[in-house]
Each structure stands twice: as structure tokens, then as C-alpha cells.
Amino acid sequence: MYTRILVPIDGSAHAQHALRIACQLLDSNDATLHLLHVPESLMYAATLVWGLGAVNAEASNAEREKLGNELLEQAAKSAKEHGAQHVEKQLINGDPVRVILATAEECGADAIVMGSRGLSDLGGVVIGSVSHKVSHLAKCHVITASQ
């Protein structure tokens, strides 16, 4: 069991599943779940879970950040429904792998629980997935969740 878990949220079904697993792995009522969203430019329109609709491939940074904040709010609500008592949310722009690793260190994460595939995973087939890179570089446990 863990007291500080980081869950990168991108709106994919895999991320939603990872969130449920992370809630089950929280050690106590004092444990903190850290939710992180890294807005990304997508090559195609993608549908987000939690009823937020589709992200247009031509969406501006401001639009992606607005949707990202809504996504974090929905994820926090879902986490609380699954038993998380303390939830913190962050939206940080940048390279997803670097941002996830830096955030895990900053919050002192015992573990990162993330989906094995995300919304932008089409490119990951060619250059390596975010979850694969994070699992090799993180200084804490990394648990990847697939549906």
C-alpha cells in the first residue's frame, strides 16, 4: 500500500482504469492521490471519458487547458467516489514523460499508477509509449494499468 500516488490523467479509458486501481492502493485515510494532466497536441480528434466530449486536433492551448482542468475535476470527483480522501490536482504543460517524472519527485510519490495506453498512443507505437519510458526512468514504483 502507498501513501502518495501520482496518477497521470489524459482522459483515456486506460487512465480512468488506472485511477480506480490507484484508489484501491492508497494506504490510509491520510494518503494523498496526486492527479496530473499534461495537455498534448493530438494528431486527430480524441474523445475524452467522463463525458467531456471530443478534443479537436486544432484546439488552442487555452482550449486544451480548459478541458484539462475539467478533466481533472471529474477525475477528482471519481477518485473521491472510489474512496480517496485527499486529492491534489495539477495541470502542467511540457513533455509528458519529463513532467510526470518531475512531478513524482516533487510530490514524493511512492508510486505512479498510469494507463498503459493513452489518447496520443498512436505516436507511441513508433517512438515508445509514455508509460514505457516512465517505467524505465522513475525512481519509484510504476504500475501500468490496461483494460
N, C-alpha and C positions, 0 to 999 in steps of 0.2 A: 504494500500500500504506500501511497505517496502523499506528501503534504503540500507540494507545489507542482502543479501540472500545467504545461503550456499546450494549448490546442490551437493550431493554425486553422482558421475558418475561411474557406473560399466559396462557400455556397453549394459545393458538390454534395451528392448523396454520401460519398465516402467520408467527407468531413463531418457530416451530420452523424454518421455511424461512429466516427472517432470520438465525437463529443459525448455520446452515450456511454462509450467504454470508459472514457476519462472520468466521468461522474461516478462510475462503479469502482474506480481505482482510488478515489480520494480516501485518505486515511481516517479523518475525523471531521467533526464539525468546525475545527479550527483550520482545516485545509483550504487552500486557495486555488481556484481554477483561473488561469490566465488565458483569455481569448485574444487572438491576434488575427487581424486581417491585413493582407498586403495587396492593395489594388494592383491589378495587372492589366495590360493591354492584351486583348484577345484577338485572335485571327478570324474569329467567327462569332456570331451571336450565341450566347450561352444562357441557359435557363438556370436561375438560382432556386434552391429549395427554400423552404419556409415561406412560400407564397409571395416572393418579392418580384416575380416576373423575370423577363429576359434582360440581359445586358447587351446592348448594341455594340458591335465591334468598333463603331466610330464614336463611342461615348467619350466625352471630355474627362479630364482628370477630376474635375469638380463633380460630375455626374457619377463617376466610379466611386469617389469618396463618399458621396451621399448614400449610394446604395450599400457601400461597405459598412457605414455606420448603422444603417437599418438592419443589415445582416447581423452585425454584432449584437444589436439589441434583441433580435429574435433568438440568436444563439444563447444569449444570457438568460432569456426567459425559459428556453428549453432546458438549459443546464439546471436552473432552479427547480423546474418541474421534475428533473431527474435526481434531485437531492443535493445539489451543490449549494452550500450556504454562503460562501464568499466567492464572488466572481468579479474579476477585473477585465476591462476591455481596452484594447489598443488598436489603432489603425496607423500603420507606418508605411510610407512609400519607400520603394527600393527593390533591390534584388531579393526575391523571396527566400532563397537559401541563407544569404547573409543576414537578413532581417530576423529570420527565425532563430538562427544560432545566437545572434547578439542579444535578442530578447530573452532567450532561455538563460543565458548567463546573467543578464541584468536582474531578472526576477528570481534567480537562484532555483530554477526548475529542477526537480528531482527526475522529471520525465517529460518528454514531448510525446503526445499522442496525436497522430495525424493520419489522414486518409492516404491510402496507397496510390490513389489517383485523384486528380483534381480537375477543375474546369479547363485548364490550359494544358492538359496532359498530352495532347496530340503532338506538340513540340517536344515533350519529354521523351517520346519514343526515340527521337533522333539524338538529342543532346543529354539524355539522362534525366530522370524524374527528380523533382524537388525532394520527395520523401527519400529516395535512394541517396542523394547527396547529403541530406541532413543526417541520415542514419550512419553515414561513414564519418562525419565530421563533428557531431555533437559530443559534448563532454558529459552528457547524462544519458540515461536510458531513452531509447526511442522505440515507440510501439507504433507500428503501422497497421491500420485497420482497412480491411477490404470488405465489401458487402457480401 
